Structure formats: structure tokens, C-alpha cells
Amino acid sequence: MSKVTVENIKINSALFDFINNEAIPGTNLKIPDFWRGFDKTVHELAPINKNLINKRAMIQKKIDDWNKLNKNQTLKLEEYITFLKSIDYIVDEKEDFKITTSNVDKEIASIPGPQLVVPVDNARYALNAANARWGSLYDALYGTDVISENKSKNFDPERAKKVIDYVKNFLDQILPIDEGSWKNVSKLKVAEKDLVLVVDNKERFLKDKKKYIGFNGDKNNLQSVLLKNNNLHIDILIDPNSSIGKNDIANISDVIIESAMSTIIDNEDSVAAVDAEDKIKCYKNWLGIMKGSLQTEIEKNGKKFVRKLNSDREYIGANGSKIKIHGRALLLNRNVGHLMTNPAIILKDNSEIPEGIMDAFFSTLCALHDLKSKNNSRTGSVYIVKPKMHGPEEVGFTNLLFSKVEEVLGIKKNTIKVGIMDEERRTTVNLKECIRKVKERIVFINTGFLDRTGDEMHTSFEIGPMIFKGDMKKSVWLNAYENWNVDVGLNCGFSGKAQIGKGMWAMPDKMSEMMKQKIGHPNSGANCAWVPSPTAATLHAMHYHQVDVFKKQTEIMSRNKAKVEDILKIPKADRPNWSTEDINRELENNAQSILGYVVRWVDQGVGCSKVPDINNVGLMEDRATLRISSQHMANWLYHGVCTKEQVMNIMKKMATVVDEQNIKDKNYQPMAPNFEKSVAFLAACDLIFKGKEQPSGYTEPLLHERRLEKKSIRQ
């Protein structure tokens, strides 16, 4: 594509036109002033960005050398920590402090709940996620394996009854009646300022009358009742004419609950954006959401309809006044990290622009429209999640970047809020000092097991072969890391002011198991956790009704704090005497995961998808899962646990399996048997055989190179 020269940069002409003709109009910015400020800032910050990336490599070289010397020795943590401090990997911890972030929306500060993560380049997914603020409990339970009986294509009244019983048991738990059960409620009505529930022909009330918020309809002929528990709303719909309501003794037709309180619209791990064409698509969708104009045509069951952003919900409050409840999730934008550059813009030294700088400018520029309408952030903030930062210096650079963006765009300092992904080892061990660098704009810290494990393995690559991937979840460092994140966040004053988040549930079809396990996240003191779908958000929301997170955080504040010494315990195998069968099984599992994801990424530009694993269980895969699998295989190969020939044979074997799993995809291009001509297969092999030399074990450099190659072939 052609480029336009403006100031000292050369920019893709289509991107230039998009910014000038779509993003800037409707703001108070003048086009020449914007590009002048952009040019000056980019050229000021790009060298700093580059130096930080170079510093990562220098530190890693020193760690590699130390690990080589100590490879066959018992790790002495005191000596190890002293060494890490000497190379500026661990910095000195300063005095205690509390964050002072202001103008934070309540969805982040005071309402614990699920958080969705969706790719920004898919308009339908983005709209569904924005609208996932509210979800039907009846639908979520009926359509998943939480209700264990087999699902039929036809409506199953017995299954529906089990769903209704499940929900009413849940209501008894979170909204108990002063006497009786929700199962025996025959009518709901409003008298004075109270909700009246008729149970066994007697008028009863909620044990906690304050949980009644409002209604719709006539007081004696209600259409819905709005309730509230742990800051989350529940909307009980009443319709005697509906297929469900007419068979319910209280004519309850559905129970709608607040679900995804916030959603990350993702420019990073879940998208495949490698050039101007891809980035425009991402920015355009984000702009549409910020303007409130994004919509897309959907076809379902042979019918077409237009999906757009939901409006707010309206009710008559308990005191008779009209009230509005937000109809959409609060949206955050995850930019890319500091590593990658993008050919969309060329700087005066002919280098590509650091993509993170470009993202910060353009995603905030698009968000200026919402600062006027306040349909997303009611407090006038822009929320940017920043991933893959290594230590306080890099977090400080992000703070500088956001300050410069605010200056160029003419908005108040600290309008841009930041979320720190605690997913790199150097950030974890320095988390308090990372937070200090952004104490006036931070709203979010989140653990990411997969990326964090990938960095764990890459950092300690030279020390020896790593334990099995599945054993990582039981390792000392991981448990300490998860607790440490909560401990540090609470110590820095996050409770009631910012999110402490936990990672993704990766199996969207295994909702029953999610309901058993994911309650552990609010119990751990996290006031948000990631889910892969709106349905999962609705189900996971139940956990935040069952657990008072702020009460739990108060309890956690008095426990013994996690130790950095435990975090630094390296998960290497002390005596790797594994059988060939066990090794091959692990390699096959990793290879299948890598290939299943990479083939869609490289060939079709799909950055996040449900990939069947070796047992045909659908797993939500993104670059984080790819990083851990590729680094694990590269590590074993380097230390002689397996051979190159063995790995290549397994890669070819699993490529055939992946081909078979995708046989119904009309856009799919098989990797076998012409492996040497499959760009996707070659990319997957690169990630393993060139894995050790990749910066921090990241997959982006190789993926971007191969995706650009694939796109050039098509052209």
C-alpha cells in the first residue's frame, strides 16, 4: 500500500485517511496539530522504547550466563537473589504507599464480577461482549453442562424444570425470604416501598429489604422486579403469557443477572494484526464502539438482523423515581506491549514505529468521542490495559507515553488509566514498585498463568529441563505468584478502588467444571476474573453473589504474605528420568496445541479461537497458550530430553491430526503432506526450533513474519 509523508513520518495512506476522516472529526483536534504532536512524540519516545527492549536482552544474557555456571548445583536462593539485584533484575522496595487514582468507574472500583476478553477485529464478538453486561440465567444453565442431563434439539420440559429449580435454590441463597422459599412464591407485588412475596398465601418480605431496588409494570401486575446483592443487580422477569412464565406459579419467565461488568476489547494476544490493513480494522471497530455506532448484520436460523450496542435499562425505583442501570459492560482496550513494531508507519530513520506507541495514540484518539458522550466511562476515563511489561522502568515508560498522549490530545493528566498485566517474572518480583510508577492512573493488576509460565521457562532456560506443563499448576512458584499479586494489590490500597484480576477459564464447553473451580477466584480476593464467553460470564457472576469479595479481601489482609523467595523457585526437573512414552505424550500434546492455533493465525489471520486439544476438548487458545507450549518444547529439545528428529516426526504426525480436526472448515488449508510448502507448518516449527533465541520467548516476531509472508503470497 502507498504511504503519505506527513511531518517526519511516512504513514500508510489508508490509515492516514482513517485518522483524518473518521477518527479526528467530532473531536476538538485540528489535523495538522495532531500530526505535528504525534510526530514529535513518536521520535522522542521510540529510542527510549528501543533501549528498554535492548535492556531486556542484556539482562537475559547475564541470567543465561549465571544459570550455565550453576546448572548442576543446588540453587541457593539467597545467592540467586543477590545476583538478580546486582543486575537490576530486582530493584529495592521502597516505603509503603496507596494508589490515588481518581474518576474510576464503579464497574472497576466497587462492583466485583466477571471480565470478558474479546478480539477487537471481530465486530460481532466485540458487540456481543459489550452487550454481555446482562445475561439470562435460564438460558445459560439450559444450554450448558451445568445441568447434567443430555440436551435435546427439541425443548425439554424436564430439563427446563431442573433449570428453574436450580435458579430458585440460588435465589434462596442470595436473596432469602424472611420465611419460605422462592420455589413456593406464587406472586410478587409492590406495597409502599417494599417488595411483597406471596408464599403459601401469606405475604412475606426479603430478609434484607434493602436488596429490593425497583420494578417495571403495575405494582400489582409486575413485569419485572429489580434486586441487588453484593452490588450486582438481578432482574426477575414476570410474564404469564410466555412459554416458561405460564407454567410457573409466580409467572416468572426468566432471571436476568448482571454478568460481564467489564470487557477487555483486545488488540493484543487474541488478534492477528501485522500491518496497516489489520490495524485499521481494529481501530475502526474500537472507534465504532466509542461513538456508539458500531453494528453488524447477523444471520441466525435463516433470519437476518442487525446487532448493535444495547441501551441502558430503565426501572421505577423503590421510592417511585425513575432509575437507569447501565446496559453495557465497561470497556477497556488492551494495547500491545513494548516489543513489536509495525510497518504501517515509518520513522525518519526508516525504522518501523513501535506498535505500542501507535496503539496508545490511536486507541485514545478514538476514545475522545466517548469522553464527550460518556456512554462507556461515566467518569470521563479511558482504560488501557498494558501487557508484557518487564519491571518498573518499563511501567514508568508507559506512564510517560500516556502523559505525552494526553498532552497531544489536549486531555487532562491521568485521564488515561492503566491496567498492568502481571505476566512477566521481572514485573512480578517488583510488582509494588511497578504500581508505584503509575499510582495516579492504575486501575487493574491481573495474573496471567500462561504468559507468566512462558517467561518463567525462558528466563531460566539454561538451568535445565522444565517439569511437565501440567505440573506447573501445582508448583510452589505459581501458588506464591497468585497470592503475591493479591497481597501486593491490597497492600497498595486496591480494595474498593481498582481491580485485582485472575486469569481465563479456557474450556468454554466445560461450564460445570468452571462452576466448581472458578469460585476460587473471588475466594482468593480477586474482584474480577476472565471468562471466554457471555454465557460463561453469566454463570461466573453467580460466584460473586455467593462470595462477598470485599469481606474476603479484609480477611486476606491479615494472612501471612506470599514470599518472593517462593516465587523465585525455578520449576526445573531435578531428575528427569521420564519414559519415552511420557515424553512423546507431552510433546504430542504441545505440538497439537501449537499447530491447531498457528494454522489459523498464519493462514486465516484468526488470533483467538476454540482449538480442539489432543483429546478433542475445545480450548480457547491465544498467543499466551502458544508461548508456553513452544517454550516448553524448545527447552526440552535444548536439554536433550528429546531429539530434533523426534520432534519433527511428532509435528508431522500432529499436523495430520489438526488437518482432520479442521476438515469441515471450507477456508482451511491442510498442512500435510506438503509440509515444506505450508507457511503455517513452517511457522509452528520455527517457534520450537528457534524458540530459545526469541526475545523473552515471545511468539509475535515469528508469527508476524510468517503471516506477512502468507499475505504476500495471496496478493
Secondary structure, DSSP 8 states (H G I E B T S, - for coil): --EEEETTEEEEHHHHHHIIIIISTTSS--HHHHHHHHHHHHHHHHHHHHHHHHHHHHHHHHHHHHHHHTTTS---HHHHHHHHHHTTSS------------S--HHHHT--EEEEEEETT-HHHHHHHHGGGEEEHHHHHHTSTTS-S---SS--HHHHHHHHHHHHHHHHHHS-BSSS-GGGEEEEEEETTEEEEEETTEEE-BSSGGGEEEEEEETTEEEEEEEEETTEEEEEEE-TTSTTGGGSTT-EEEEEEE--SEEEEESSTT----SHHHHHHHHHHHHHHHHT--EEEEEETTEEEEEE----EEEEETTS-EEEE--S-EEEEE---SS-EEEEEE-TTS-EEEHHHHHHHHHHHHHHHHHHH-SS-TTS-EEEEE----HHHHHHHHHHHHHHHHHHHT--TT-EEEEEEE-SHHHHTTHHHHHHHTTTTEEEEEE-HHHHHHHHHHHTGGG--B--GGGGGGSHHHHHHHHHHHHHHHHTT-TTTSEEEE-----TT-HHHHHHHTTHHHHTT-SEEEESSHHHHHHHHHHHHHS-HHHHHHHHTTS----HHHHT---B-SS----HHHHHHHHHHHHHHHHHHHHHHHHH---SEEEE-TTS-EEEE-HHHHHHHHHHHHHHHHTTSS-HHHHHHHHHHHHHHHHHHTTT-TT----SS-GGG-HHHHHHHHHHHT-TTSGGG-SHHHHHHHHHHHHHHH-
